[in-house]
Amino acid sequence: MTNELADKINIFIVDDESSVRDSLTKWFEEFDYNVGSAADADEALEKFKPGEYDIAFLDIRLPGMEGPELHHRLKKIDPNITTIMITAYASVETAVKTLKDGAYDYITKPIDPDYLIHLISKIEKQKLLQKENKNLKKRINELCRFDKFIGENVKIKKVLDLAKTVAQTDTSVMLRGESGTGKELLAQLIHSLSPRCYFPLVVVNCGSLTSGLAESEFFGHEKGAFTGAMYRRKGKLELAHQGTIFLDEIGCIDAKTQMDLLRAIETKQFTRVGGNEIVDVDFRLICATNLDMEKAVAGGTFREDLYYRLNVFSINIPPLRERRSDIPLIANSLLKKISGKMNKAITGFSKDAMEQLTIHEWIGNVRELRNCIERAVVVSTKPIISTDCFTFEKLNSTIPTDQSLVALEKEYIQRILDQSGGNITHAAEILQIDRTTLYHKIEKFGLCR
């Protein structure tokens, strides 16, 4: 018998026959279980502590308090204990009654070692599943914590209320907002609150997909479909089956991919590249964009029918400069996390530093704020962040006359490129986007390197 969970299973034996206690103890210890024992109920209640044991073997006939009553008492002390009754043939009826009161099973004397192996194995697997289920629920609850979206501003509270409302449905959601406002985080929250939360959330960065790559990325491919296709590969839609797919920067996909994606959304079917087999999928769709999608539709760069499929329920995430009162809350939270990871004893910001953070325009929103604080933590030699730790020179930088989102994004990316000396890798790290997306934006805006 191999026992992967033996170091996690503790067994408690209560029987007035020393031969039974000794034989069971010896047998279990041979398989590396931790074993405790007692000769009667009083001794058992004295030794038994909550969380100390996983399984208790209780003799039906005990001096003083009998097994069924002891079972009831132990369950009150530790509801998670698994109890198994030990009985002679004449007491089977009593043992069966104890099962109705919550006992897991019973074994009869003389004890059959093969059946005992089978029983312990079943309990171990059940304990493991319970633990995994508990951990999964814990992870989901952590994802559902809306304090990750820090803020008390009325605008962000409205966003969270809308997210809670739409999460319980299968409605397609379009998240709008500038870069760095937390669209992917909001998508995670919507998924974690939905009935699909036990299935995957698959993220696709559409801005990094070239025309040739997009088809395989979404729909997968068969072995030999093209040069280098050495094996069958599942696409993102197939991986998101029964879960949620999040399409970030949805406005960047090319015309052919738009048409193929629309067909898959409408039919919930597709074929892999190089294949003929129809793949059925069931997914919930969330997308995000920082572009003016209505303008893209009007200009003919984005399909109108796909736009209406995606834009069923729209949520606009406000930029950080529209909720300045939340900046101190967000900054202090970020500082605590970042300084903890770096193992630096930094406890706060000076008054002037916090004032500067509050008045800055934050074109890159929370992402830019995080990068700013991370750099400040790196260079700070004191427990309080001062203005000297910030790398930007002018916090109230001039905003372009053109106040459109596109103009602001163009101006900000150019500023980062200038700061990084045209180093694409470094600029992409600051912007927290991949190099392909940055190249795309440089070409789109005609920026200088």
C-alpha positions in Angstrom: 0.0 0.0 0.0 1.5 3.4 -1.0 0.2 6.2 1.0 0.9 9.7 -0.4 -1.1 11.4 2.4 0.1 9.4 5.4 2.0 12.4 6.9 -1.2 14.3 6.8 -3.5 11.7 8.3 -3.7 11.3 12.1 -5.7 8.3 13.5 -7.3 8.0 16.9 -8.3 4.6 18.3 -10.7 4.1 21.2 -11.2 0.5 22.3 -11.2 -1.2 25.7 -9.5 -4.2 24.3 -5.7 -3.6 24.5 -5.1 -6.3 21.8 -7.3 -4.4 19.3 -5.6 -1.1 20.2 -2.2 -2.5 19.9 -2.7 -4.4 16.7 -4.4 -1.5 14.9 -1.7 0.9 16.2 1.1 -1.3 15.0 -0.6 -1.8 11.6 -1.2 1.9 11.0 2.3 2.9 12.1 3.8 0.4 9.6 2.2 2.7 6.9 3.6 5.8 8.6 0.3 7.1 10.0 0.4 9.1 13.2 -1.7 7.1 15.8 -3.2 8.0 19.2 -5.3 5.7 21.4 -7.5 5.6 24.5 -9.1 2.7 26.5 -12.4 4.4 27.3 -14.5 7.5 26.6 -13.2 9.5 29.5 -9.6 9.0 28.4 -10.6 9.8 24.8 -12.3 13.1 25.7 -9.2 14.0 27.8 -6.8 13.4 24.9 -8.9 14.5 22.0 -8.2 18.1 20.7 -9.9 19.9 17.8 -7.9 19.5 14.5 -5.4 17.0 16.0 -6.9 13.9 14.4 -8.5 13.1 11.0 -10.0 9.7 11.6 -11.4 8.2 14.9 -12.1 4.4 15.3 -14.6 4.0 18.1 -15.7 0.7 19.7 -19.4 0.5 20.1 -19.2 -1.1 23.5 -17.1 1.0 25.9 -17.1 1.1 29.7 -19.1 4.0 30.9 -20.0 6.1 27.9 -20.6 3.9 24.9 -19.3 4.5 21.3 -22.4 6.3 19.8 -22.4 8.9 22.6 -18.7 9.4 22.3 -19.1 9.8 18.5 -21.6 12.6 19.2 -19.3 14.3 21.7 -16.3 14.1 19.4 -18.3 15.6 16.5 -19.2 18.6 18.7 -15.5 19.1 19.6 -14.3 18.8 16.0 -17.0 18.6 13.2 -14.4 17.6 10.7 -13.4 14.4 12.4 -14.3 11.2 10.4 -15.6 8.5 12.7 -15.7 4.8 12.0 -17.4 2.5 14.5 -15.9 -0.9 15.5 -18.5 -3.5 16.3 -19.1 -7.1 16.9 -21.7 -8.8 14.8 -24.4 -8.5 17.5 -24.0 -4.7 17.6 -24.3 -4.0 13.8 -27.8 -2.5 14.2 -26.4 0.0 16.7 -23.6 0.9 14.3 -26.0 1.5 11.5 -27.9 3.9 13.6 -24.7 5.8 14.3 -24.2 6.2 10.6 -27.5 8.1 10.5 -26.0 10.4 13.2 -22.9 11.2 11.0 -20.5 8.3 11.4 -18.6 7.5 8.1 -18.8 3.7 8.3 -18.4 0.7 10.6 -16.1 -2.3 10.6 -16.8 -5.6 12.3 -14.5 -7.8 14.5 -12.4 -9.6 13.6 -11.2 -6.8 11.4 -10.4 -7.5 7.8 -7.1 -5.8 6.9 -8.0 -5.7 3.1 -11.2 -3.8 3.8 -9.5 -1.5 6.2 -6.9 -0.6 3.5 -9.8 0.1 1.1 -11.6 2.2 3.7 -8.6 4.3 4.6 -7.8 4.9 0.9 -11.3 6.2 0.3 -11.1 8.6 3.3 -7.7 9.9 2.2 -9.0 10.7 -1.3 -12.1 12.4 0.2 -9.9 14.4 2.6 -7.7 15.5 -0.4 -10.7 16.5 -2.4 -12.1 18.5 0.5 -8.8 20.2 1.0 -8.5 21.1 -2.7 -12.1 22.3 -2.7 -11.4 24.5 0.3 -8.3 25.9 -1.3 -10.2 26.6 -4.6 -12.9 28.4 -2.7 -10.3 30.4 -0.9 -8.7 31.4 -4.2 -12.0 32.4 -5.7 -12.9 34.4 -2.6 -9.6 36.2 -2.9 -10.4 37.0 -6.5 -13.8 38.2 -5.5 -12.4 40.7 -3.0 -13.4 44.1 -4.4 -10.9 45.8 -2.2 -8.4 45.1 -5.0 -10.2 47.9 -6.8 -9.2 50.4 -4.1 -11.3 53.6 -3.9 -14.2 55.4 -2.2 -15.0 57.6 -5.1 -18.6 57.4 -6.3 -17.4 56.7 -9.9 -15.5 53.6 -9.0 -18.3 52.4 -6.7 -20.7 52.6 -9.6 -18.2 50.5 -11.7 -18.1 47.8 -9.1 -21.9 47.8 -8.7 -22.3 47.3 -12.5 -19.7 44.5 -12.4 -21.6 42.7 -9.6 -24.8 43.0 -11.6 -23.6 41.7 -14.9 -21.4 39.0 -13.4 -24.4 36.7 -12.7 -25.4 36.7 -16.3 -23.8 35.4 -19.5 -24.1 38.8 -21.2 -21.1 39.9 -23.2 -19.3 42.8 -21.6 -17.2 45.6 -23.1 -14.8 47.3 -20.6 -13.7 50.8 -21.7 -11.1 53.0 -20.2 -7.6 54.4 -20.7 -4.5 52.2 -20.4 -3.7 51.3 -16.8 -7.1 51.8 -15.4 -7.5 48.1 -14.4 -9.7 46.6 -17.2 -8.1 43.1 -16.9 -8.5 43.2 -13.1 -12.2 44.1 -13.5 -12.6 41.2 -16.0 -11.1 38.9 -13.3 -13.6 40.1 -10.8 -16.6 39.7 -13.1 -15.5 36.1 -13.9 -14.9 35.2 -10.3 -18.4 36.3 -9.3 -20.0 34.5 -12.2 -21.4 30.9 -12.3 -18.4 30.1 -14.6 -15.9 30.9 -11.8 -14.8 27.3 -11.4 -13.7 27.1 -15.0 -10.8 29.0 -16.8 -10.5 32.7 -17.4 -8.4 32.8 -20.6 -6.8 36.1 -21.5 -5.9 37.2 -25.1 -3.9 40.3 -25.8 -5.2 41.1 -29.3 -2.8 44.0 -29.7 0.1 41.5 -29.9 -1.5 39.3 -32.6 -0.4 39.6 -36.2 -2.8 38.7 -38.9 -1.2 35.3 -39.5 -0.9 34.4 -35.8 -4.4 35.4 -34.8 -6.3 32.6 -36.5 -4.1 29.9 -34.8 -4.2 31.8 -31.5 -8.0 31.9 -31.4 -8.9 28.6 -33.0 -5.8 26.4 -32.6 -4.4 24.2 -35.4 -4.0 20.6 -36.4 -0.6 18.8 -36.7 0.9 19.6 -40.1 -1.4 22.6 -40.7 1.6 24.7 -41.6 5.4 24.7 -41.4 6.4 24.2 -37.7 3.0 22.8 -36.6 4.4 19.6 -35.0 1.4 18.8 -33.0 -2.3 19.6 -32.5 -2.7 22.8 -30.5 -5.9 24.0 -28.8 -6.8 27.7 -29.4 -7.9 30.2 -26.8 -11.6 29.7 -27.5 -11.3 26.0 -26.9 -9.3 26.5 -23.7 -12.0 28.8 -22.4 -14.8 26.2 -22.7 -17.3 26.6 -19.9 -15.3 29.5 -18.6 -14.6 33.1 -19.8 -12.5 34.5 -22.5 -11.1 38.1 -22.1 -10.1 39.8 -25.2 -7.9 42.8 -24.4 -7.3 45.5 -27.0 -10.1 44.1 -29.1 -10.0 47.0 -31.5 -6.6 45.8 -32.8 -7.7 42.6 -34.5 -7.7 42.5 -38.3 -10.7 42.3 -40.6 -10.5 38.5 -41.3 -10.1 37.7 -37.6 -13.1 39.9 -36.9 -15.2 37.9 -39.3 -14.0 34.5 -38.0 -14.5 35.6 -34.4 -18.0 36.8 -35.1 -19.0 33.5 -36.6 -17.6 31.6 -33.6 -19.4 33.9 -31.2 -22.7 33.4 -33.0 -22.5 29.6 -33.6 -20.3 28.6 -30.6 -18.5 26.4 -33.2 -15.3 26.6 -35.2 -12.7 24.3 -36.9 -9.0 24.3 -36.1 -6.6 25.6 -38.7 -5.9 22.7 -41.1 -8.7 20.6 -39.7 -12.3 19.6 -40.7 -13.6 18.6 -37.3 -16.2 21.0 -35.8 -15.4 22.0 -32.3 -18.3 23.0 -30.0 -17.5 25.6 -27.3 -19.3 27.3 -24.6 -17.8 30.5 -23.3 -18.6 33.9 -21.8 -17.0 36.9 -23.6 -15.5 40.0 -22.0 -13.5 42.4 -24.0 -11.6 45.6 -23.4 -10.5 48.6 -25.3 -9.1 52.1 -24.9 -10.1 53.1 -28.5 -13.2 54.9 -29.7 -15.0 51.9 -31.1 -17.9 53.9 -32.5 -15.3 55.9 -34.5 -13.7 52.7 -35.7 -17.0 51.3 -36.8 -17.9 54.5 -38.6 -14.4 54.5 -40.3 -14.9 50.9 -41.5 -11.9 49.5 -39.5 -14.2 47.5 -37.2 -17.2 45.4 -38.2 -20.5 46.9 -37.1 -22.1 43.5 -36.5 -19.2 42.3 -34.3 -19.3 45.6 -32.4 -22.9 45.0 -31.4 -22.2 41.5 -30.4 -19.5 42.7 -28.1 -21.0 45.9 -26.8 -24.1 44.4 -25.1 -23.1 45.7 -21.6 -20.6 48.5 -21.4 -18.7 49.6 -18.3 -16.5 52.7 -18.4 -13.6 52.8 -15.9 -12.7 56.4 -15.0 -9.1 57.5 -15.3 -7.2 58.1 -12.1 -7.2 61.9 -12.5 -11.0 61.9 -12.3 -10.9 60.3 -8.8 -7.9 62.1 -7.2 -9.3 61.6 -3.7 -8.5 57.9 -4.1 -4.8 58.4 -5.0 -3.6 58.4 -1.3 -5.5 55.2 -0.7 -4.1 53.5 -3.8 -0.6 54.9 -3.2 -0.3 53.7 0.4 -1.7 50.2 -0.6 0.9 49.9 -3.4 3.7 51.1 -1.2 2.9 48.4 1.4 2.9 45.7 -1.2 6.0 46.8 -3.1 8.1 47.6 0.0 7.1 44.2 1.5 8.3 42.4 -1.7 11.6 44.3 -1.7 12.0 43.7 2.1 12.4 47.4 2.7 11.1 49.2 5.8 9.3 52.1 4.1 6.2 53.2 5.9 4.8 56.1 4.0 5.1 59.3 2.0 6.1 62.8 3.1 3.4 65.4 2.9 4.9 67.0 -0.2 5.4 63.7 -1.9 1.7 62.7 -1.4 0.6 66.2 -2.6 2.7 65.8 -5.8 1.2 62.3 -6.4 -2.3 63.7 -6.0 -1.9 66.6 -8.4 -0.1 64.6 -11.2 -2.1 63.9 -14.3 -1.3 60.2 -14.4 -1.8 59.6 -18.1 -0.9 56.0 -17.5 -3.3 55.8 -14.6 -2.8 53.2 -11.8 -0.1 51.3 -13.9 2.0 54.5 -14.1 1.4 55.2 -10.4 2.6 51.8 -9.5 5.7 52.1 -11.6 6.4 55.5 -10.1 6.1 54.1 -6.5 8.2 51.0 -7.4 11.1 53.2 -8.7 10.8 55.4 -5.6 11.0 52.4 -3.3 14.1 51.2 -5.1 16.0 54.5 -4.7 14.7 55.5 -1.2 17.2 55.2 1.7 14.8 56.5 4.3 11.5 55.1 5.8 9.5 57.9 4.2 9.3 58.5 0.5 10.2 62.1 -0.4 9.8 64.0 -3.6 13.5 63.4 -4.4 12.6 59.7 -5.0 10.3 60.5 -8.0 11.8 60.4 -11.5 9.3 62.7 -13.2 10.5 66.3 -13.3 7.2 68.1 -13.7 4.1 66.6 -12.2 1.7 69.1 -13.6 3.0 68.5 -17.2 1.3 70.3 -20.0 -1.5 68.4 -21.6 -1.9 68.7 -25.4 -4.4 71.1 -26.8 -6.1 68.1 -28.3 -7.7 66.5 -25.2 -8.8 63.3 -27.0 -7.8 59.9 -25.6 -5.7 59.1 -28.7 -3.8 62.3 -28.4 -3.1 61.8 -24.7 -2.0 58.2 -25.4 0.3 59.3 -28.2 1.9 62.1 -26.1 2.5 59.7 -23.1 4.1 56.9 -25.2 6.3 59.4 -26.9 7.4 60.7 -23.5 8.3 57.2 -22.3 10.2 56.6 -25.5 12.2 59.8 -25.0 12.9 58.9 -21.3 14.1 55.4 -22.3 16.3 56.7 -25.1 14.4 54.9 -27.8 15.0 51.5 -26.1 11.9 49.5 -27.1 12.4 46.8 -24.4 12.8 49.3 -21.6 9.9 51.5 -22.8 7.6 48.4 -23.1 8.5 47.4 -19.5 7.6 50.9 -18.2 4.3 50.9 -20.2 3.7 47.2 -19.2 2.9 46.1 -22.7 4.7 43.7 -25.0 7.2 44.8 -27.6 4.8 43.9 -30.5 2.1 46.1 -29.1 4.5 49.0 -28.7 5.8 48.6 -32.3 2.2 48.6 -33.4 1.5 51.9 -31.5 4.7 53.5 -32.8 3.7 52.8 -36.4 0.1 53.8 -35.7 1.0 57.2 -34.2 4.1 57.8 -36.3 6.2 58.2 -33.2 9.9 59.0 -33.1 12.4 56.6 -31.4 
